[in-house]
Amino acid sequence: MATPGGGNQDARRVMDDLIDFSAQSVRNLIAQLNALIAEMEALEDQGEVFDTLMVLRDDRHVEDTKLLGLN
């Protein structure tokens, strides 16, 4: 038999896990962004910078499409 209030504790634990996961994801994305900025600063050819930005835009569109497919 379930303990009274056990559902609230489970829900709280799940929320805490989701918050931790989200924080880790954000830290990873910030690290990737910082690495990309450093990489782009090292590029001397403006064409390479443009190409890099276009690849990023395409990657974002692919991720958005994947997310829409989940709905």
Secondary structure, DSSP 8 states (H G I E B T S, - for coil): ---TTHHHHHHHHHHHHHHHHHHHHHHHHHHHHHHHHHHHHH---HHHHHHHHHHHHHHHHHHHHHHHHH-
